């Protein structure tokens, strides 16, 4: 699974940087950035500003600057809508990320 839930991610990054560099994709966002993480072309995570998250290597990360415009293109919104349907337990976190993402965009816009 490309979207692991690493326990104590900060400790892993600090104490085992060689492991992180060899096996992980690290995403660290600034206050004016959000990110869409895709695996095999499908969105698997939405990260809000100032977040830091580790993924297994092989994911694509699209960082979006929301400092001037928090509106998302309609094509991207259509791609992200399926993340709103939490059918399985593991999808509840995706929904929380999605809700946080749009709350931040609404407050920033």
ChimeraX attribute file (.defattr): number of C-alpha atoms within 10 A of each C-alpha:
attribute: neighborCount
match mode: 1-to-1
recipient: residues
	/A:1	7
	/A:2	17
	/A:3	16
	/A:4	10
	/A:5	11
	/A:6	12
	/A:7	8
	/A:8	8
	/A:9	15
	/A:10	13
	/A:11	11
	/A:12	15
	/A:13	16
	/A:14	10
	/A:15	11
	/A:16	11
	/A:17	12
	/A:18	12
	/A:19	11
	/A:20	19
	/A:21	12
	/A:22	10
	/A:23	13
	/A:24	19
	/A:25	18
	/A:26	17
	/A:27	17
	/A:28	16
	/A:29	19
	/A:30	13
	/A:31	12
	/A:32	17
	/A:33	19
	/A:34	23
	/A:35	20
	/A:36	19
	/A:37	20
	/A:38	18
	/A:39	17
	/A:40	10
	/A:41	9
	/A:42	13
	/A:43	20
	/A:44	18
	/A:45	22
	/A:46	25
	/A:47	22
	/A:48	24
	/A:49	20
	/A:50	13
	/A:51	14
	/A:52	14
	/A:53	17
	/A:54	21
	/A:55	22
	/A:56	16
	/A:57	16
	/A:58	13
	/A:59	19
	/A:60	17
	/A:61	18
	/A:62	13
	/A:63	17
	/A:64	16
	/A:65	16
	/A:66	18
	/A:67	12
	/A:68	9
	/A:69	11
	/A:70	19
	/A:71	13
	/A:72	13
	/A:73	8
	/A:74	9
	/A:75	8
	/A:76	11
	/A:77	11
	/A:78	10
	/A:79	11
	/A:80	17
	/A:81	12
	/A:82	12
	/A:83	20
	/A:84	15
	/A:85	11
	/A:86	14
	/A:87	9
	/A:88	7
	/A:89	8
	/A:90	9
	/A:91	16
	/A:92	15
	/A:93	14
	/A:94	21
	/A:95	19
	/A:96	14
	/A:97	18
	/A:98	21
	/A:99	15
	/A:100	16
	/A:101	17
	/A:102	16
	/A:103	13
	/A:104	17
	/A:105	21
	/A:106	11
	/A:107	8
	/A:108	14
	/A:109	12
